[in-house]
Amino acid sequence: MKTAIAIIMALIMTLGLAACGSSTAETTAESTAGQTEESSEEDTTAETESQTEETSKALCDSEEKAGIEEALDLANICPEWTYSEEADAWTMAVVTAVTNAELPDYQGVSVCVPGAYVIGVDTDGDGTADVTSGTVAGDLIIDYDASVTSTNGQIYTAATAPVIINTGAAGYSSQSNQIAGTTYAKEGYINIACGNRGKQSTLADGTYTGDAPSCLVDQKNAVRFVKYNILLGNLPGSVDYFVSTGGSGGGAHAAMLAATSNNPDYYEYEIAQGAVGVYKNSDGSYCTTVTIDGEEVEISDGLWGCMAYSAITSLAEADMTLAFEYYLDSTYSFNTDFQKQLAEYLAAEYMEYINAQDLSVDEAQVGFDLNGDGDTSDTVALTIEYDESGHEDTNGYYGTYLDLYLAEFEQSLQDYIDRLAYAEDWTWFSSDGTALSDSEVAAMTDADRMECFINGWYAKGSTGSSGGMGGPGGTGGMGGPDGAGGPPDMNGGSTETVGTPDAGSTQASGSGTDSANYSTFEEMLAAYQADIAEVEAGDIYGNNIVELYDPLNYIGADGTDDPTWTRILMGASEGDISMFNSLNMQIAWLNAGTDADIEWQWNGGHVPSEIFGDSLPLYVDMMYSKYVDGAVEITKAEPTGQSANGTATEATGTDLSGWVGSDGNMTLAGAAAYRTAGAAKAMPAFDVMDYGQEDYVFGSSSADARHWDKYVLKVFEENQETLAELFNK
């Protein structure tokens, strides 16, 4: 059936739309000019790993291959293009990225390209530009000689331009097809917007169909579609420089897209939707080439880089990490005895989990002297240790793993303080609450700004406000060390029933009810056991979908093409997920050879903005200069300094002095207390994590949500008697 559909689609497009644009043969020569070969392509199965490239190509006997490639060639689709004079950019209307879309309104792609790379649009198929403005259907005629200089000074051409793919999926939700934005056109980048199935997605008969890994697969298929059309010469851009970016659930998928680059575990799901560039042969092996001008060319869904904002992943360990982070704060007051006891049990489980990973890190890569020997030239084993009497301030926990956690916190604070020199419109105050004069502000040193920041003697201006990267805004500031005056309860104090998209949340962080869904612990335990047994039994391909959504399973693994670089920016005061999750991904990526950076932005809430002169284009341009031969060397511009004070009448900054010393140093207990004061989302110990929103992605065809956390279940089963006594009391 899939073969027939693909062939029929190809025939319809070829017969009805062939006159719209130039042929594949006519455009291929131009498209491949200046292109570099796609790097680090891995063979896709154990059977093909030992074969030569020529043998692998010979195995491309899939019946669907020719029909899919014909159908997804933009020269046959004849998409509509709209020119924006203001942005100097051409934007393609949404087209479906696969031939067998389950939900076409959620599996489309739109692309925006800088106008400099486009001579015009060919509307009659003669290979020349007929239209240079307006809205018109046809094929782009690409100018491979033109170049764009980004706002940071990097130079790109139609053959070398980075391609930015925006991963939606906020809250792991579905994302309907959308038009690509023109934001990055001035930087010389190609911009992709794609739809995706998600947690609430249903078919016409009510069947749930958005469970994992559907969302990630739709994004992978969008990457394949755009790469294929770049190779054909239908689109400008480089297949070697794809970068994912997104916030919250989109940040999670940006990270997962990078972490699972071209891994064969996802091929069956991609094939089922009719993706281009991945096919199944008659012998059960996979073919990952496309035909370009009669030649077989490897193609992948892999990425070069990733910029993830508040990446809510990995979910597989998220209950443990959140519980552990709260339990490190010995002064934290849990709402119920059940919550406190479960946090204690989960903290112990997390220690066992981390120590079983045999983690280590190169001190030089992270820049910290973790073993205290005065240099950063060692590889240090990362472990969590326990001594109740020796480390009472952190409920007994310490160790090199937590030393790294603390060092990252201190470094993130120092980075923030160093960038205060880029503030342009902040208002600074003295210790008595008096606004400084313009001359005093102009004369401020780094030490002066640090003192004011740590003590909260400031009011932010727009250059330091952490709003959000197109996603939910941050929470603003935090309360003081006692937690008073902190961010509002994000769930509004409700105790909604979870398990349906309409409900949307678990108990709020202020709730004294352990579960509104279950009257007894035994009832909740039985639900966990039944649901997790279903998940672990596997989906239609025999896969555990929770494991498919765990990036740590894929970073550095056989079959994964690890990205060259990644960056994860978290708000240090957000409560959606623990900081340990981004730390664990950084450790894994560094050990896999990826240039991996994390930052926990101080005072930053959920999905923090880039501030103080930092930006996604700046980082991409710097990575391009670092890793691409012949690129322009890009560095961040020096601050010009603030010459006039802001206009706020009182200080509104967060007083950090209860957590941070005057020298900017912290203790592990102080870092944990800062986190618990700032994180205002639902607490560990509820029957699903956080809002419950992430759990819908682990549903089934008949249930939108299932319990899935095997670590929580292990704790439940090992401590039934104690927990049952405390539950809902």
C-alpha positions in Angstrom: 0.0 0.0 0.0 2.8 2.5 0.9 4.6 1.7 -2.3 1.5 2.3 -4.4 0.7 5.6 -2.6 4.3 6.8 -3.2 4.3 5.9 -6.9 0.9 7.5 -7.4 2.0 10.7 -5.7 5.1 10.8 -7.8 3.1 10.3 -11.1 0.6 13.0 -10.1 3.3 15.5 -9.3 5.4 14.7 -12.4 2.5 14.9 -14.8 0.7 17.9 -13.3 3.5 20.0 -12.1 6.6 19.2 -14.1 6.3 22.5 -16.1 6.7 24.4 -12.8 10.4 24.2 -12.5 13.7 22.9 -13.8 14.6 19.3 -13.8 16.8 17.5 -11.3 19.6 17.0 -13.9 19.6 20.8 -14.7 20.0 21.8 -11.1 22.2 19.2 -9.7 25.5 20.5 -11.1 24.9 23.9 -9.5 23.7 22.5 -6.2 26.8 20.4 -5.6 29.2 23.2 -6.4 31.0 24.2 -3.2 29.3 21.5 -1.2 31.4 19.4 1.1 30.7 15.8 1.6 28.5 14.8 4.5 30.8 13.7 7.2 30.8 10.8 9.7 28.1 8.7 8.1 27.8 5.4 9.9 26.6 2.2 8.4 23.1 1.6 9.7 23.0 -2.0 10.9 25.3 -4.6 12.3 25.0 -6.5 9.0 26.1 -3.5 6.9 28.9 -2.1 9.2 31.5 -4.4 7.6 30.4 -3.7 4.0 32.2 -1.3 1.7 30.3 1.8 0.5 29.9 0.3 -2.9 28.4 -2.9 -1.6 26.1 -0.8 0.6 24.9 1.2 -2.4 24.3 -2.0 -4.3 21.8 -3.1 -1.6 19.5 -0.2 -2.3 16.7 -2.3 -3.7 13.8 -0.7 -1.9 10.7 -0.6 -4.1 9.7 2.7 -2.5 12.9 4.6 -3.1 12.3 6.0 -6.6 8.7 6.9 -5.9 9.5 8.7 -2.6 12.4 10.7 -4.1 10.3 11.7 -7.1 7.4 12.8 -4.8 9.6 14.8 -2.4 11.6 16.6 -5.1 10.6 20.3 -4.8 11.0 20.6 -8.5 7.9 18.3 -8.8 6.0 19.8 -5.9 6.2 23.4 -7.3 5.8 25.2 -3.9 4.6 28.7 -3.4 7.3 31.3 -2.5 6.8 34.7 -1.0 9.4 37.5 -1.1 9.7 39.9 1.8 11.4 43.1 0.8 11.8 44.2 4.4 13.7 41.0 5.4 15.1 40.4 1.9 14.1 36.8 2.2 12.1 34.2 0.3 9.8 32.0 2.3 8.3 28.7 1.1 4.8 27.8 1.9 4.3 24.6 3.9 4.7 21.3 2.0 4.4 17.9 3.5 7.8 16.4 4.2 6.9 12.7 3.8 4.9 10.6 1.4 2.9 8.6 3.9 2.0 11.3 6.5 -0.3 10.1 9.3 -1.3 13.7 10.1 -0.4 15.9 7.2 -1.3 19.1 9.0 1.5 18.3 11.5 4.2 16.8 9.3 5.0 19.7 7.0 8.0 21.9 6.4 8.5 25.6 5.5 11.9 27.1 4.6 13.1 30.7 4.6 16.2 31.6 2.6 18.1 34.9 2.3 17.2 36.9 -0.8 20.9 37.3 -1.7 21.1 33.6 -2.5 18.1 33.8 -5.0 18.2 35.2 -8.5 14.4 34.7 -8.8 11.7 32.1 -9.2 11.4 29.9 -12.4 7.7 29.5 -13.1 7.7 27.8 -16.5 10.5 25.2 -16.1 13.0 26.7 -18.5 15.7 27.1 -15.9 15.7 30.9 -15.7 14.2 33.3 -13.3 10.8 34.8 -14.4 9.8 36.5 -11.1 11.9 38.4 -8.6 9.3 39.5 -6.0 5.7 38.9 -4.8 4.1 35.5 -4.3 4.6 32.9 -6.9 4.7 29.1 -7.4 7.9 27.7 -8.9 11.5 26.8 -8.4 14.2 28.9 -6.9 17.1 29.9 -9.2 20.0 30.0 -6.8 23.0 32.3 -7.0 26.0 30.3 -5.8 28.4 33.2 -6.3 26.5 35.5 -3.9 27.5 35.9 -0.3 26.0 37.2 3.0 28.0 38.8 5.8 26.3 38.1 9.1 25.9 40.8 11.8 28.9 39.3 13.5 31.1 39.4 10.4 31.0 35.7 9.3 30.7 35.2 5.5 28.4 32.6 4.0 27.3 31.5 0.5 24.4 29.6 -0.8 26.6 26.4 -0.6 28.0 27.0 2.9 25.2 28.6 4.8 24.2 27.0 8.1 20.6 25.6 8.3 18.7 26.2 11.5 15.9 23.8 12.3 13.4 25.1 14.9 12.1 22.2 17.1 8.6 23.1 18.4 6.9 20.6 20.7 6.6 22.9 23.8 5.6 20.6 26.6 6.2 17.7 24.2 3.0 18.8 22.5 2.0 18.6 18.9 2.9 21.5 16.6 0.8 22.3 13.6 2.6 23.2 10.4 3.9 26.8 10.5 5.6 29.3 8.2 9.4 29.7 8.7 10.4 33.0 10.2 12.7 35.5 8.5 14.7 36.2 11.6 17.9 34.6 10.4 17.9 35.8 6.8 20.2 38.8 7.7 22.7 36.3 9.2 22.9 34.3 5.9 21.2 31.2 7.5 18.6 29.0 6.1 15.7 28.7 8.5 13.4 25.6 8.8 10.0 25.5 10.6 8.4 22.1 10.8 5.2 20.6 12.4 5.2 17.5 14.5 2.8 15.1 16.1 2.7 15.2 19.9 1.1 14.0 23.1 -2.5 15.0 22.2 -2.5 13.8 18.6 -5.3 11.6 17.6 -6.6 10.0 14.4 -10.2 10.5 13.2 -11.3 7.4 15.1 -9.9 8.8 18.4 -6.8 6.6 18.4 -3.9 8.3 20.1 -0.9 8.5 17.8 1.5 11.1 19.2 3.5 8.9 21.6 7.2 8.7 21.5 9.1 8.8 19.2 6.6 10.5 16.8 7.6 14.1 17.5 11.3 13.4 17.2 10.8 11.3 14.0 8.8 14.2 12.4 11.7 16.5 13.0 14.2 14.0 11.7 12.1 13.6 8.6 12.1 17.4 8.1 15.9 17.4 8.2 16.0 14.6 5.6 13.6 16.5 3.3 15.6 19.7 3.4 18.9 18.0 3.0 17.6 16.1 0.0 16.4 19.3 -1.7 19.7 21.0 -1.0 21.5 18.2 -2.7 19.2 18.5 -5.7 19.8 22.2 -6.0 16.3 23.2 -5.1 17.3 25.0 -1.9 20.5 26.8 -0.8 22.4 25.8 2.3 25.0 23.2 3.5 24.0 19.7 4.4 27.0 19.7 6.7 25.9 22.6 9.0 22.5 21.8 10.3 21.8 23.2 13.8 18.8 22.4 16.0 17.2 24.9 18.4 14.2 25.1 20.6 12.9 25.9 24.1 11.4 23.7 26.9 10.0 20.6 25.3 11.4 22.1 22.0 14.7 22.4 23.7 14.4 18.7 24.8 13.8 17.7 21.2 16.6 20.0 19.9 19.0 18.1 22.2 17.5 14.7 21.4 17.7 15.4 17.7 21.4 16.1 18.1 22.0 13.2 20.5 20.4 10.6 18.2 21.8 11.9 15.0 21.3 9.3 12.3 20.9 6.4 14.7 19.3 3.4 13.1 16.9 2.9 16.0 14.6 5.4 14.4 14.8 4.2 10.8 11.6 2.0 11.0 9.6 5.0 12.3 11.0 7.3 9.5 10.3 4.7 6.9 6.7 4.2 8.1 6.0 7.8 7.3 7.6 7.8 3.9 10.8 9.7 4.7 13.3 10.4 2.0 16.8 8.9 2.2 16.1 5.9 4.5 14.6 2.7 3.0 14.4 -0.9 3.9 15.9 -3.5 1.5 14.5 -6.9 0.8 17.1 -8.5 3.0 16.0 -6.4 6.0 19.0 -4.0 5.9 18.7 -0.3 5.4 19.6 1.9 2.5 20.5 5.5 3.3 21.3 7.0 -0.1 19.4 9.3 -2.5 19.9 9.4 -6.2 21.4 12.7 -7.3 22.0 13.1 -11.1 22.3 9.3 -11.4 24.7 8.9 -8.5 23.9 7.5 -5.1 24.7 10.0 -2.3 24.6 9.3 1.4 22.1 11.3 3.4 21.3 11.4 7.1 19.1 13.1 9.7 22.2 14.1 11.6 23.2 17.5 12.9 26.3 19.6 13.2 25.3 21.6 16.2 22.6 22.3 18.8 21.4 25.3 20.8 18.9 24.1 23.4 17.1 26.4 25.8 15.7 24.8 28.9 16.0 21.3 27.6 13.5 19.2 29.5 15.4 15.9 29.0 16.2 13.2 29.9 12.9 12.3 31.3 14.1 8.8 32.2 16.1 10.1 35.1 14.2 13.3 35.8 12.2 12.2 38.8 15.4 11.1 40.6 17.4 14.2 39.7 14.7 16.6 40.9 14.2 14.7 44.1 18.0 14.5 44.7 18.4 18.3 44.1 15.7 19.1 46.6 16.9 16.6 49.1 20.4 18.2 49.0 18.9 21.2 50.7 18.7 20.0 54.3 16.7 23.1 55.2 13.9 22.5 52.6 10.4 22.1 54.0 8.5 19.4 52.1 4.7 19.8 52.0 4.0 16.3 53.2 5.9 13.5 55.0 5.3 11.3 52.0 7.1 13.8 49.7 10.0 14.0 52.0 10.4 10.3 52.5 10.1 9.6 48.8 12.7 12.3 48.0 15.0 10.6 50.5 14.5 7.2 48.8 14.9 8.7 45.3 18.1 10.5 46.3 19.6 7.2 47.4 18.4 5.6 44.2 20.1 8.4 42.2 23.4 7.9 44.0 23.3 4.2 43.1 22.3 5.1 39.5 25.2 7.6 39.0 27.8 5.4 40.6 26.8 2.6 38.3 27.5 4.7 35.2 31.3 4.8 35.8 31.4 8.5 34.8 34.5 10.5 34.4 35.5 13.8 32.9 38.7 15.4 31.6 39.4 18.4 33.9 40.9 20.4 31.0 37.6 20.1 29.0 35.5 21.5 31.8 38.2 23.8 33.2 37.9 22.8 36.8 40.4 21.3 39.2 38.1 18.6 40.6 40.6 16.6 42.5 42.2 19.6 44.2 45.8 18.8 43.1 46.4 22.3 41.7 46.1 21.6 38.0 43.5 20.6 35.4 45.4 17.8 33.7 43.7 14.8 35.1 40.7 12.6 34.2 38.6 12.4 37.3 36.1 9.7 38.2 32.7 11.2 39.0 31.0 9.6 42.0 28.4 10.5 44.7 29.3 9.5 48.2 27.4 9.5 51.5 28.4 10.3 55.0 25.4 11.4 57.1 27.5 12.8 60.0 30.2 14.4 57.9 27.9 16.3 55.5 24.8 17.1 57.5 24.3 20.4 55.5 23.6 18.3 52.3 21.8 15.4 54.1 25.0 13.3 53.9 25.8 13.6 50.2 29.1 14.8 48.7 31.7 13.5 46.1 33.4 14.5 42.8 30.2 14.4 40.8 28.7 17.0 43.2 32.0 19.0 43.1 31.5 19.3 39.3 27.9 20.4 39.9 29.0 23.1 42.3 31.8 24.2 40.0 29.4 24.6 37.1 27.1 26.7 39.3 30.0 29.0 40.4 31.2 29.3 36.8 27.7 30.2 35.6 27.5 32.9 38.3 30.9 34.2 37.4 30.0 34.3 33.7 26.9 36.2 34.5 28.8 38.7 36.6 31.5 39.1 34.0 28.8 40.0 31.4 27.3 42.7 33.6 29.7 45.0 31.8 27.4 44.7 28.8 24.4 46.1 30.8 23.2 49.3 29.1 20.0 50.3 31.0 20.2 48.8 34.5 19.7 51.0 37.5 22.4 50.5 40.2 22.0 51.4 43.9 24.2 51.9 46.9 23.7 49.8 50.1 21.3 52.4 51.5 19.0 52.2 48.5 20.2 55.4 46.8 20.6 55.4 43.0 24.1 55.9 41.9 25.0 58.9 39.9 25.8 58.7 36.2 29.5 59.3 36.9 29.5 56.6 39.6 28.0 54.1 37.2 30.5 55.0 34.5 33.3 54.3 37.0 32.0 50.9 38.2 34.5 48.1 38.2 33.8 44.4 37.8 34.1 44.0 41.6 31.6 46.9 42.1 29.1 45.3 39.8 29.6 41.9 41.5 28.9 43.4 44.9 25.8 45.1 43.8 24.5 42.0 42.0 25.1 39.6 44.9 23.4 41.9 47.3 20.5 42.7 45.0 21.3 46.5 44.7 20.0 46.9 41.2 16.9 47.0 38.9 17.2 45.1 35.7 16.9 46.8 32.3 15.9 45.1 29.0 19.5 44.1 28.3 19.5 41.7 31.3 15.9 40.5 31.4 15.4 36.8 30.8 12.1 36.6 29.1 12.1 33.6 26.8 13.3 32.4 23.4 9.8 32.5 21.8 8.6 30.2 24.6 7.2 30.7 28.1 8.7 33.7 29.9 10.9 33.3 32.9 9.7 33.6 36.4 11.5 36.7 37.1 13.5 36.9 40.3 13.5 34.6 43.3 12.8 34.9 47.0 15.6 35.3 49.6 17.3 32.4 51.3 14.2 31.6 53.3 12.2 31.3 50.1 9.9 34.1 51.0 8.7 36.3 48.2 9.8 33.8 45.6 8.2 33.2 42.2 4.4 32.5 42.1 3.0 29.0 42.2 3.1 28.2 38.5 0.1 25.8 38.9 -2.1 28.2 40.7 -2.5 26.0 43.7 -4.8 23.7 41.9 -5.1 19.9 42.4 -6.2 18.9 39.0 -6.6 15.2 38.0 -3.8 14.2 35.7 -3.9 11.7 32.8 -5.7 13.7 30.1 -4.5 16.7 28.0 -7.4 18.8 29.2 -6.3 18.5 32.8 -2.7 19.3 32.1 -1.1 19.3 35.5 -0.4 17.3 38.6 -0.8 18.8 42.1 0.7 22.2 42.5 3.9 22.7 44.4 1.9 24.0 47.4 -0.4 21.1 47.5 -0.6 18.9 50.6 -2.2 16.1 48.7 0.2 13.4 47.5 -2.2 12.3 44.7 -5.6 13.4 43.6 -5.8 10.3 41.3 -5.5 7.5 43.8 -7.1 7.0 47.2 -4.5 4.5 48.4 -0.8 3.8 47.8 -1.6 0.3 46.8 -3.9 1.5 44.0 -1.2 3.8 42.7 1.4 1.1 42.9 -0.8 -1.3 40.9 -1.2 1.4 38.2 2.5 1.9 38.0 3.2 -1.8 37.7 0.6 -2.3 34.9 1.7 0.7 32.9 5.4 0.1 33.1 4.9 -3.6 32.2 3.1 -2.4 29.0 5.9 0.1 28.2 8.7 -2.4 28.7 6.9 -5.0 26.6 7.7 -2.7 23.6 5.8 -0.9 20.9 5.0 -2.3 17.4 8.7 -2.5 16.7 9.5 -4.0 20.1 11.1 -0.8 21.4 10.7 0.7 24.9 9.6 4.2 23.9 11.0 5.7 27.2 14.5 4.4 26.2 14.1 5.9 22.7 13.6 9.3 24.3 16.6 9.1 26.6 19.5 11.0 24.9 22.0 9.4 27.2 21.4 6.1 25.5 22.6 7.5 22.2 25.4 10.1 22.9 28.6 8.4 21.9 26.8 5.1 21.1 27.5 2.8 18.2 25.5 4.0 15.2 25.2 7.7 16.4 26.9 10.5 14.4 27.6 12.8 17.3 27.3 16.5 16.6 30.4 18.7 16.5 29.2 21.1 19.2 26.2 21.6 21.5 25.2 24.3 24.0 22.4 24.0 26.6 21.2 27.2 28.3 19.0 26.6 31.4 17.5 29.1 33.8 19.1 28.5 37.2 15.8 29.4 38.9 13.5 27.3 36.8 11.7 24.3 38.3 10.8 22.2 35.3 13.8 19.9 35.6 16.9 19.5 37.6 20.3 21.0 36.6 21.7 17.5 36.9 20.0 16.6 33.6 22.0 19.1 31.5 25.1 18.3 33.4 24.8 14.6 32.6 24.4 15.4 28.9 27.4 17.6 28.9 29.5 14.8 30.5 28.3 12.3 27.9 29.0 14.6 25.0 32.4 15.6 26.2 33.4 12.0 26.5 32.0 11.4 23.0 34.3 14.1 21.6 31.6 16.8 21.2 32.4 20.4 22.1 29.7 20.7 24.8 28.9 23.8 26.8 26.2 24.3 29.5 25.2 27.5 31.2 22.8 27.9 34.1 21.7 31.5 33.8 21.4 33.3 37.2 17.9 34.8 37.8 16.9 33.1 34.6 13.5 31.4 34.6 12.2 28.8 32.2 13.4 29.2 28.6 15.7 32.1 29.4 16.7 34.7 26.7 20.2 35.3 25.5 21.3 38.5 27.3 24.2 40.9 27.5 25.2 40.7 23.9 25.0 36.9 23.5 22.8 35.4 20.8 22.2 32.2 18.8 23.8 33.8 15.7 26.9 34.8 17.6 27.4 31.3 19.0 26.8 29.7 15.6 29.2 32.1 13.9 31.9 31.4 16.5 31.5 27.6 16.1 31.7 28.1 12.4 34.9 30.0 12.7 36.3 27.4 15.1 35.5 24.3 13.0 35.4 25.4 9.4 38.6 26.0 7.5 38.9 29.4 6.0 36.1 30.9 8.0 36.3 34.4 9.5 37.5 34.4 13.1 34.6 35.6 15.2 34.8 36.8 18.8 32.3 38.7 20.9 32.6 42.4 20.8 34.0 44.2 23.8 31.4 46.0 26.1 31.1 49.7 25.6 30.2 50.3 29.2 27.2 52.0 30.8 27.7 55.7 31.0 24.3 56.7 32.5 22.3 55.1 35.3 18.9 53.7 34.6 15.6 55.3 35.7 14.2 52.8 38.2 13.4 54.3 41.6 14.1 51.3 43.8 16.2 48.2 43.8 14.4 45.0 42.8 17.3 42.6 42.5 17.5 39.3 44.2 19.6 39.2 47.3 22.0 36.3 46.8 24.1 36.9 49.9 22.5 34.0 51.8 23.8 31.6 49.2 26.8 33.3 47.7 29.9 34.7 49.4 31.1 38.2 48.7 33.9 36.6 46.5 31.3 34.8 44.4 32.0 31.4 45.9 29.3 29.0 47.1 28.9 25.8 49.1 27.1 22.8 47.8 24.4 23.4 50.4 24.1 27.0 49.2 23.7 26.0 45.5 21.0 23.5 46.5 19.2 26.1 48.6 19.3 28.6 45.8 17.7 26.0 43.4 14.9 25.1 45.8 14.0 28.7 46.4 13.9 29.5 42.8 12.2 26.4 41.4 8.5 26.9 41.7 7.0 24.0 39.8 5.4 20.8 41.1 7.5 18.9 43.7 8.7 15.4 43.5 6.5 12.6 44.9 3.4 13.1 42.8 2.1 10.3 40.7 3.5 11.9 37.5 6.4 14.3 37.0 6.1 18.0 36.8 2.8 19.1 35.1 2.2 15.7 33.9 2.7 17.1 30.4 5.7 15.1 29.5 4.0 11.8 30.3 1.6 12.0 27.5 4.4 11.3 25.1 4.7 7.8 26.7 1.1 6.9 26.0 -0.3 4.2 23.7 -2.9 3.9 21.0 -5.6 3.7 23.6 -4.2 5.8 26.4 -2.8 9.3 26.2 -0.7 8.9 29.4 0.9 6.0 31.2 3.3 5.7 34.2 6.7 4.9 32.9 9.4 5.6 35.5 11.0 2.3 36.5 13.2 4.0 39.1 10.2 5.4 40.9 8.5 2.0 40.7 11.6 0.3 42.2 11.5 2.7 45.1 7.7 2.1 45.5 8.1 -1.7 45.6 11.1 -1.7 47.9 9.5 0.7 50.4 5.8 -0.2 50.2 5.1 -0.5 53.9 6.6 2.9 54.9 5.2 4.8 51.9 1.7 3.4 52.2 1.6 4.6 55.8 2.4 8.2 54.7 0.4 8.4 51.5 -2.3 11.1 51.3 -2.0 11.7 55.0 
